[in-house]
Amino acid sequence: MKLAIIGASIGQYPLCLKARELGVETFCFAWEKGAICKDIVDHFYPIDIFDTEKIVRICKEEGVQGVASNGSEVTALVQSHVAEILKLNATSYKVFKLLQNKYYVRQCLDDIKELCQPKYYKYQGKDEGVYPCVVKPCFGGGKKGVTYVDTKELFVKAIAYASKEDDKEILVEEYIEGDELSVETISYHGKHEVVQITQKDKSQPPHFAETGHHQPANISKQLWGDICDVVTKILTKISFTDGASHIELKYNASGIYVIEVNPRGGGGNISSVLTYLSSGVDYLDAMIKVALNNFKGVRSVKKASPAYSGIYFLCKQSSANFPLFTMTSDESWIVEKKIEKSFRLEESVTNHDKKTYLIYQSNHKIGPITPHVFLLKDFNCGKTKFIDFIKLWCLQNNIFYDKKEYDEIWNSSIILAYIINDEIKSCVTIKKQQSKIYLLEKTPENIIEEISSAKQRIMKK
């Protein structure tokens, strides 16, 4: 089989790897600059992706049988255009063009009775007094140009900010309180299947940068079923027939609200990594088979046992997650941890500026680590964990382990410990006004300070 892939940046890299794994011959079209996929595809063409005439000509000459892309509205639009000209399987180009416009999508949703709709209007030079609200460009993605507004003064600034992304069409929507989710789907010949539902971690206003994703979402069976039902109706209403979609929702006591409908797989490692880890469905495999017109349904690409997966992004707004990155190293649930050498805790304003992250897979949600010191004897199975910790500490520091000595410490001392996911990372023992601190190398300074502070409080008693 022969597959054209539009784009060669990081978003397409997992898709290219999956095609190679499946034995599909790949023809990749992208700008030369930043084309990190060019060395893993069979054929790379340094062509402007908007030069569809040239792309179509090469695809015809090579006998390409499908066109694919992932994670980008821009490449998805080109993909549909090329596929339609070649009469290959894809949602129609006209539909993709319309779906680029968030105001058009919002109007389509007015007819779906199972959905709640916020107040909204297209900005035409007049503030209509909908507060609080979210101001966003009608075209674009990745939270670019998006601002939360609750005063007239901020409204003016938000319009200017959105205009940098789209100076012609700006959408103003009533801000809806509630938990945020995204729904990952695959469609084939007009039949829609929900693959997974993702729980979202968000930063505070004004820009709502995403700080984490977790799958599956922790919601009731009733809500899960209602979401699947309404998402199917949304995709049918907008005439989306083939490919992946990523629909962002909010829910509260009033019902389900749509935030955005994105005709592509979810970014932030949702479609490329997390969905497979949590559901066992090879989402990228499904996308390729839909493009090649030989998809047999979600069950045909289910290859692994479902689990729990997620990703944490580290930025200024999510600085509370810092211990999760610094206090972990070889934990079995870590799939990938990436920290750039030049990393700094900076504010995130879009979904494209977070390059430090941690991906996990477990039998439960891995929560952020909050620094706390525990009185170890109040902790379940405390002695066993203390002895295991001391043995490790002795080994790492080339110190002889004397079981009798540490049994005596346990029996006659107050022991404070810093514990992460039931594992001791550092501790201090206090006995007769004397103390000894046992630390692992990765213990951060703020934990040492907290242990010392706790020790002083106890010794004053």
Backbone torsions as a table, in degrees:
resi	resn	phi	psi	omega
1	MET	NA	149.3	-178.3
2	LYS	-122.9	130.1	-174.0
3	LEU	-128.8	129.7	171.9
4	ALA	-89.6	135.2	177.1
5	ILE	-119.4	125.4	-178.1
6	ILE	-93.3	117.7	-179.7
7	GLY	99.3	150.0	-178.2
8	ALA	-138.7	22.4	179.5
9	SER	-88.1	-172.4	-174.0
10	ILE	-59.2	-31.4	-179.5
11	GLY	-64.1	-29.5	-178.1
12	GLN	-93.2	-9.6	-174.0
13	TYR	-58.6	-50.1	178.9
14	PRO	-61.6	-34.7	179.2
15	LEU	-65.1	-42.3	178.0
16	CYS	-64.3	-41.8	178.2
17	LEU	-62.7	-41.3	-179.9
18	LYS	-64.6	-41.7	178.6
19	ALA	-61.3	-41.6	178.5
20	ARG	-64.7	-40.7	178.1
21	GLU	-60.8	-35.7	-178.8
22	LEU	-81.4	-3.5	-179.2
23	GLY	77.1	20.9	179.3
24	VAL	-87.4	133.7	178.3
25	GLU	-78.0	127.5	-172.2
26	THR	-111.9	141.0	177.7
27	PHE	-125.4	107.2	-171.4
28	CYS	-105.4	131.5	-178.9
29	PHE	-119.1	124.3	-178.3
30	ALA	-169.1	166.2	171.7
31	TRP	-65.3	147.2	-178.7
32	GLU	-63.6	-41.3	-177.4
33	LYS	-66.5	126.2	177.4
34	GLY	75.0	14.8	-177.5
35	ALA	-81.8	76.3	-175.1
36	ILE	-73.1	-12.7	-179.1
37	CYS	-86.0	-8.9	-169.9
38	LYS	-63.4	-23.6	-178.6
39	ASP	-90.6	-5.0	-179.3
40	ILE	-114.7	1.6	175.9
41	VAL	-103.3	162.9	-179.4
42	ASP	-74.7	-36.5	-177.7
43	HIS	-140.2	125.6	179.3
44	PHE	-117.4	132.7	-179.5
45	TYR	-122.0	112.3	179.1
46	PRO	-75.0	77.1	-174.2
47	ILE	-123.3	141.1	172.2
48	ASP	-56.5	124.8	-175.1
49	ILE	-65.6	-15.4	177.7
50	PHE	-87.8	-2.5	174.7
51	ASP	-85.3	67.4	-173.7
52	THR	-63.9	-29.4	-179.9
53	GLU	-61.4	-45.1	-179.8
54	LYS	-69.4	-40.6	179.7
55	ILE	-62.7	-44.0	179.7
56	VAL	-62.2	-41.6	-179.3
57	ARG	-61.1	-45.1	179.8
58	ILE	-65.7	-41.6	179.9
59	CYS	-61.6	-39.2	177.9
60	LYS	-66.0	-43.8	-179.6
61	GLU	-62.5	-35.8	-175.7
62	GLU	-90.6	-7.4	-180.0
63	GLY	70.2	38.4	179.4
64	VAL	-62.6	138.6	-175.0
65	GLN	-110.6	-1.6	178.0
66	GLY	-166.2	157.8	179.6
67	VAL	-130.0	132.4	-175.2
68	ALA	-139.1	159.7	169.8
69	SER	-163.0	172.0	179.5
70	ASN	-155.4	146.5	169.2
71	GLY	76.8	7.4	-176.1
72	SER	-144.8	128.0	176.3
73	GLU	-65.0	-34.0	-177.3
74	VAL	-66.8	-51.5	-179.3
75	THR	-69.0	-31.4	178.3
76	ALA	-63.3	-39.2	178.9
77	LEU	-64.1	-44.9	178.7
78	VAL	-66.1	-41.1	178.5
79	GLN	-55.0	-49.0	-177.3
80	SER	-65.4	-36.3	-179.5
81	HIS	-65.8	-48.2	-179.6
82	VAL	-63.8	-44.8	-179.1
83	ALA	-61.8	-40.1	-179.3
84	GLU	-65.7	-42.4	178.4
85	ILE	-62.5	-38.8	-179.2
86	LEU	-82.4	-2.1	-177.8
87	LYS	59.4	41.7	177.3
88	LEU	-105.0	169.5	-172.0
89	ASN	-73.5	124.0	177.8
90	ALA	-176.4	159.3	169.3
91	THR	-64.2	143.6	-172.7
92	SER	-61.9	149.3	-179.6
93	TYR	-61.1	-38.0	-180.0
94	LYS	-60.1	-42.8	179.3
95	VAL	-63.7	-44.2	178.5
96	PHE	-60.8	-40.8	178.8
97	LYS	-60.6	-45.3	-179.2
98	LEU	-66.0	-38.1	-176.9
99	LEU	-71.1	-12.2	175.4
100	GLN	-68.2	-21.1	-174.7
101	ASN	-96.6	109.4	-177.2
102	LYS	-64.8	-29.9	178.3
103	TYR	-68.7	-41.0	176.9
104	TYR	-61.6	-45.1	180.0
105	VAL	-61.5	-43.0	179.2
106	ARG	-59.4	-40.1	178.0
107	GLN	-64.8	-38.7	178.1
108	CYS	-60.5	-35.6	-175.5
109	LEU	-73.5	-15.8	179.3
110	ASP	-57.3	-28.4	-174.1
111	ASP	-87.7	-3.7	-177.5
112	ILE	-96.5	104.6	-171.1
113	LYS	-66.3	-24.4	-179.4
114	GLU	-74.5	-9.7	-179.1
115	LEU	-99.8	145.9	166.6
116	CYS	-90.5	141.7	179.1
117	GLN	-116.9	133.4	172.6
118	PRO	-74.9	163.4	169.3
119	LYS	-66.8	142.9	-179.7
120	TYR	-156.1	157.6	174.8
121	TYR	-160.7	156.8	175.0
122	LYS	-86.9	126.6	-177.6
123	TYR	-68.7	125.8	178.9
124	GLN	-131.4	42.6	177.1
125	GLY	91.3	-0.1	-177.3
126	LYS	-128.7	131.1	173.9
127	ASP	-82.1	116.1	-176.9
128	GLU	-91.0	9.2	170.7
129	GLY	74.5	27.3	176.1
130	VAL	-89.1	103.2	-178.4
131	TYR	-132.1	143.6	-9.7
132	PRO	-71.7	158.3	-176.7
133	CYS	-144.1	171.3	173.8
134	VAL	-119.9	128.4	178.2
135	VAL	-104.9	129.3	-177.7
136	LYS	-148.1	152.9	173.8
137	PRO	-65.7	147.1	177.0
138	CYS	-69.0	-27.0	-179.9
139	PHE	-118.7	140.9	178.3
140	GLY	122.4	172.9	-177.9
141	GLY	-150.9	-170.6	177.0
142	GLY	68.0	22.0	-179.0
143	LYS	66.9	15.3	178.2
144	LYS	-69.6	130.4	177.1
145	GLY	77.8	9.6	-175.5
146	VAL	-94.2	133.3	-179.5
147	THR	-142.7	139.2	171.8
148	TYR	-84.4	137.4	-175.3
149	VAL	-133.8	133.0	174.8
150	ASP	-133.7	7.5	175.7
151	THR	-141.3	160.1	178.4
152	LYS	-64.2	-35.2	-179.9
153	GLU	-64.3	-43.7	178.8
154	LEU	-69.1	-29.5	-179.8
155	PHE	-60.2	-43.8	179.9
156	VAL	-61.2	-43.6	179.2
157	LYS	-66.2	-38.3	-179.5
158	ALA	-65.4	-39.0	177.7
159	ILE	-62.9	-42.4	178.9
160	ALA	-64.3	-39.5	-179.5
161	TYR	-66.6	-44.5	178.6
162	ALA	-66.2	-33.1	-178.5
163	SER	-65.0	-23.2	177.3
164	LYS	-65.8	-26.5	177.9
165	GLU	-92.9	-35.9	-178.9
166	ASP	-152.2	104.2	-174.6
167	ASP	-86.8	6.6	-178.2
168	LYS	-113.4	-43.0	-175.0
169	GLU	-128.3	121.5	-178.9
170	ILE	-129.0	134.5	-179.0
171	LEU	-104.0	135.3	175.5
172	VAL	-116.7	124.2	-178.3
173	GLU	-126.3	143.4	172.7
174	GLU	-58.5	134.3	178.1
175	TYR	-76.6	130.7	-178.5
176	ILE	-110.0	126.5	173.8
177	GLU	-74.6	151.2	175.8
178	GLY	144.1	170.9	177.2
179	ASP	-79.1	145.2	-177.1
180	GLU	-107.9	139.8	178.6
181	LEU	-131.7	164.6	164.4
182	SER	-131.6	148.4	-177.5
183	VAL	-114.1	123.7	-177.8
184	GLU	-100.7	120.7	-174.7
185	THR	-128.1	163.3	170.4
186	ILE	-133.1	134.6	-179.3
187	SER	-120.6	145.9	179.7
188	TYR	-149.1	116.2	-180.0
189	HIS	54.3	37.7	176.2
190	GLY	85.8	-0.1	175.9
191	LYS	-99.1	130.0	-172.9
192	HIS	-113.6	136.0	177.2
193	GLU	-128.3	131.3	174.0
194	VAL	-81.7	122.3	-178.8
195	VAL	-89.4	-42.2	-177.7
196	GLN	-161.4	157.3	172.8
197	ILE	-120.6	130.7	-172.5
198	THR	-108.9	133.7	173.0
199	GLN	-88.1	136.4	-175.7
200	LYS	-107.5	137.8	166.4
201	ASP	-100.2	131.1	-177.4
202	LYS	-125.0	148.7	171.2
203	SER	-78.7	167.8	179.0
204	GLN	-72.1	165.0	174.5
205	PRO	-54.9	155.0	20.0
206	PRO	-97.4	-12.2	-169.3
207	HIS	-107.8	-10.8	174.9
208	PHE	56.6	42.1	178.5
209	ALA	-63.6	140.4	-179.8
210	GLU	-78.6	129.8	-178.2
211	THR	-113.8	-3.2	177.1
212	GLY	-178.3	155.2	174.6
213	HIS	-132.8	141.7	179.9
214	HIS	-138.5	136.0	-178.8
215	GLN	-131.7	143.7	-8.8
216	PRO	-76.0	160.6	178.8
217	ALA	-64.0	142.5	179.6
218	ASN	-86.2	79.1	-179.1
219	ILE	-132.1	165.5	-178.3
220	SER	-71.4	158.9	176.5
221	LYS	-60.8	-36.6	179.6
222	GLN	-63.2	-47.2	179.5
223	LEU	-65.4	-40.0	178.1
224	TRP	-57.1	-47.3	179.8
225	GLY	-64.3	-41.0	179.1
226	ASP	-63.1	-40.1	179.7
227	ILE	-65.7	-45.1	178.9
228	CYS	-58.9	-41.3	-179.6
229	ASP	-64.8	-46.8	-175.6
230	VAL	-72.1	-34.0	179.0
231	VAL	-65.1	-40.0	176.6
232	THR	-59.5	-41.7	179.8
233	LYS	-68.6	-35.9	177.5
234	ILE	-62.7	-50.1	-177.2
235	LEU	-63.4	-37.3	176.8
236	THR	-66.9	-42.9	-177.9
237	LYS	-61.5	-39.8	-177.5
238	ILE	-88.3	4.6	177.0
239	SER	65.1	33.0	174.8
240	PHE	-83.4	122.6	-172.3
241	THR	-114.6	-33.2	-171.6
242	ASP	-142.5	131.0	175.7
243	GLY	118.7	-176.2	-179.4
244	ALA	-89.3	149.4	171.5
245	SER	-137.1	157.5	-175.4
246	HIS	-134.9	101.5	-173.0
247	ILE	-108.2	121.9	-178.0
248	GLU	-94.7	130.6	-175.7
249	LEU	-128.5	162.4	164.7
250	LYS	-130.7	151.1	175.6
251	TYR	-137.9	146.2	175.0
252	ASN	-150.5	-165.8	-176.8
253	ALA	-62.6	-24.1	-179.0
254	SER	-78.8	-27.1	-178.9
255	GLY	143.5	-154.7	-175.7
256	ILE	-104.7	132.6	177.3
257	TYR	-120.2	141.5	173.1
258	VAL	-91.6	133.1	174.1
259	ILE	-92.4	-53.8	178.2
260	GLU	-150.6	152.0	172.7
261	VAL	-113.9	118.4	-177.2
262	ASN	-115.6	118.6	-177.2
263	PRO	-83.2	59.6	179.4
264	ARG	-169.4	167.1	177.3
265	GLY	-66.6	153.2	-178.1
266	GLY	-68.8	140.9	176.7
267	GLY	-82.5	-167.7	179.2
268	GLY	63.4	31.8	179.1
269	ASN	71.3	8.3	180.0
270	ILE	-64.8	-54.7	-176.2
271	SER	-80.9	-29.1	-173.7
272	SER	-84.7	-27.2	-174.8
273	VAL	-132.5	-56.9	-167.8
274	LEU	-62.1	-42.3	-175.2
275	THR	-62.4	-38.4	177.1
276	TYR	-67.8	-43.2	-178.3
277	LEU	-62.6	-36.1	-173.6
278	SER	-92.1	-31.9	-173.6
279	SER	-109.3	-20.1	-174.1
280	GLY	81.6	-4.4	178.8
281	VAL	-84.8	123.6	177.9
282	ASP	-79.0	89.3	-172.6
283	TYR	-62.4	-40.8	-179.8
284	LEU	-66.7	-39.6	175.3
285	ASP	-57.1	-45.8	179.9
286	ALA	-61.0	-43.8	179.3
287	MET	-59.2	-44.3	-178.5
288	ILE	-65.7	-41.8	-178.4
289	LYS	-70.3	-31.9	173.6
290	VAL	-64.0	-45.5	179.5
291	ALA	-61.5	-37.1	-179.3
292	LEU	-85.9	1.5	175.5
293	ASN	63.4	35.9	175.9
294	ASN	-135.9	35.4	-179.7
295	PHE	-77.9	134.9	-177.5
296	LYS	-112.0	12.4	-179.8
297	GLY	106.1	163.8	-176.1
298	VAL	-59.9	-39.4	-178.8
299	ARG	-59.7	-29.6	-177.6
300	SER	-70.7	-16.4	-179.9
301	VAL	-117.9	18.8	176.0
302	LYS	-89.0	115.5	-169.6
303	LYS	-124.5	-7.0	-175.8
304	ALA	-141.3	162.5	177.8
305	SER	-73.8	137.4	179.5
306	PRO	-66.7	152.0	179.6
307	ALA	-146.4	-155.9	174.4
308	TYR	-118.7	132.3	-179.5
309	SER	-136.5	163.0	178.6
310	GLY	-173.2	173.8	178.0
311	ILE	-141.8	138.3	171.9
312	TYR	-112.9	131.8	173.5
313	PHE	-102.6	143.1	-179.1
314	LEU	-109.2	121.0	176.6
315	CYS	-152.1	-176.1	-176.5
316	LYS	-60.7	-40.7	-177.8
317	GLN	-69.3	-22.0	-178.7
318	SER	-112.9	30.2	-176.2
319	SER	-60.9	-21.1	177.1
320	ALA	-63.8	-18.6	178.7
321	ASN	-84.0	-0.6	-174.7
322	PHE	-55.1	-43.3	178.6
323	PRO	-60.9	-28.5	178.6
324	LEU	-62.2	-30.5	179.5
325	PHE	-86.5	-38.5	-174.1
326	THR	-87.0	-24.6	-175.0
327	MET	-100.2	10.5	177.9
328	THR	-125.5	150.9	177.8
329	SER	-145.0	-63.7	-174.7
330	ASP	-116.7	25.0	178.6
331	GLU	-58.9	141.1	-174.1
332	SER	-64.1	-22.6	-177.0
333	TRP	-85.9	-6.8	178.3
334	ILE	-78.4	121.9	175.4
335	VAL	-89.8	-44.2	179.2
336	GLU	-157.7	138.0	174.2
337	LYS	-131.8	124.7	-177.4
338	LYS	-125.5	118.8	175.9
339	ILE	-128.4	117.4	-179.5
340	GLU	-69.3	145.9	-178.6
341	LYS	-59.5	-35.2	-177.8
342	SER	-94.4	21.1	-173.8
343	PHE	-61.1	136.9	172.8
344	ARG	-136.7	144.7	177.9
345	LEU	-75.0	97.1	-178.6
346	GLU	-117.6	156.7	-179.1
347	GLU	-67.1	137.6	176.7
348	SER	-102.1	129.9	179.6
349	VAL	-117.1	-11.3	176.0
350	THR	-137.3	178.4	177.6
351	ASN	-88.3	7.5	-175.7
352	HIS	-109.4	3.4	-173.1
353	ASP	-117.2	24.8	179.2
354	LYS	-117.6	101.7	-175.6
355	LYS	-106.7	-2.2	176.2
356	THR	-107.2	121.7	-174.0
357	TYR	-153.3	164.1	175.7
358	LEU	-135.0	123.7	177.5
359	ILE	-104.6	134.8	-179.9
360	TYR	-129.2	158.2	169.7
361	GLN	-140.2	130.6	-175.7
362	SER	-155.0	-176.5	173.6
363	ASN	-93.0	7.7	177.0
364	HIS	-157.3	167.3	177.5
365	LYS	-69.4	128.9	174.0
366	ILE	-84.6	115.4	-177.4
367	GLY	-88.8	162.9	176.5
368	PRO	-63.2	151.0	-178.3
369	ILE	-91.2	122.5	175.9
370	THR	-105.7	122.3	-178.0
371	PRO	-61.1	117.5	176.1
372	HIS	-142.4	145.4	175.0
373	VAL	-106.8	129.4	-178.4
374	PHE	-107.8	145.8	166.8
375	LEU	-76.2	110.3	-166.2
376	LEU	-61.1	-32.6	-177.6
377	LYS	-71.1	-12.0	173.5
378	ASP	-91.5	-5.7	-176.4
379	PHE	-91.5	136.6	-177.8
380	ASN	-57.3	133.2	-179.5
381	CYS	57.4	36.1	-174.1
382	GLY	-59.3	-45.0	-175.1
383	LYS	-64.1	-44.2	-179.7
384	THR	-58.6	-44.5	-178.9
385	LYS	-68.2	-37.1	178.4
386	PHE	-63.5	-45.8	-179.7
387	ILE	-64.4	-42.5	177.8
388	ASP	-60.8	-41.1	180.0
389	PHE	-64.5	-45.2	-179.0
390	ILE	-63.1	-41.1	177.3
391	LYS	-58.3	-44.6	179.1
392	LEU	-64.7	-42.7	-179.7
393	TRP	-62.1	-42.7	178.8
394	CYS	-62.9	-42.7	-179.8
395	LEU	-62.2	-45.9	-177.4
396	GLN	-69.0	-26.5	-178.0
397	ASN	-105.0	11.7	177.1
398	ASN	55.7	46.4	-179.1
399	ILE	-116.7	138.2	179.4
400	PHE	-68.1	131.9	179.0
401	TYR	-88.3	120.7	179.9
402	ASP	-110.7	103.0	-176.1
403	LYS	-56.4	-42.5	-178.0
404	LYS	-60.5	-44.8	-178.9
405	GLU	-58.6	-45.8	-174.9
406	TYR	-78.8	-23.2	170.1
407	ASP	-64.5	-40.9	179.2
408	GLU	-66.2	-39.7	177.7
409	ILE	-60.5	-44.7	-179.1
410	TRP	-62.4	-39.7	-174.4
411	ASN	-76.7	-22.9	-172.0
412	SER	-128.9	12.0	-176.7
413	SER	-125.7	158.7	167.0
414	ILE	-89.0	128.0	-177.9
415	ILE	-121.8	121.4	175.3
416	LEU	-103.5	138.3	-177.6
417	ALA	-138.8	146.1	172.8
418	TYR	-97.5	118.7	-169.9
419	ILE	-121.5	132.8	176.6
420	ILE	-125.2	123.4	178.6
421	ASN	46.3	47.4	177.5
422	ASP	70.1	9.6	177.9
423	GLU	-112.2	133.0	177.3
424	ILE	-76.6	129.6	178.3
425	LYS	-107.2	-24.3	175.3
426	SER	-164.8	156.2	178.3
427	CYS	-157.2	163.6	177.4
428	VAL	-134.6	138.2	175.7
429	THR	-108.7	140.9	-177.7
430	ILE	-125.6	124.5	-178.0
431	LYS	-152.4	122.1	175.4
432	LYS	49.8	52.2	178.1
433	GLN	63.8	9.8	176.7
434	GLN	-113.0	154.5	178.6
435	SER	-150.4	155.3	177.4
436	LYS	-139.2	129.3	-178.2
437	ILE	-103.1	129.2	176.5
438	TYR	-108.1	119.6	-175.5
439	LEU	-128.1	143.2	168.4
440	LEU	-90.5	157.0	-174.8
441	GLU	-57.7	-33.3	-174.7
442	LYS	-84.6	7.3	176.6
443	THR	-70.0	120.5	-178.5
444	PRO	-74.3	159.9	-175.4
445	GLU	-60.0	-35.9	-176.6
446	ASN	-66.7	-26.1	177.8
447	ILE	-75.2	-40.4	176.0
448	ILE	-57.7	-43.6	179.7
449	GLU	-64.1	-40.2	-178.2
450	GLU	-68.8	-39.3	177.3
451	ILE	-63.3	-44.8	179.8
452	SER	-62.1	-39.8	179.3
453	SER	-65.2	-42.3	178.7
454	ALA	-63.5	-39.5	179.4
455	LYS	-61.2	-44.0	-178.5
456	GLN	-64.7	-38.3	179.3
457	ARG	-63.3	-42.1	-178.6
458	ILE	-68.0	-41.4	-176.3
459	MET	-69.4	-20.6	178.0
460	LYS	-77.2	-21.1	-176.1
461	LYS	-71.9	NA	NA
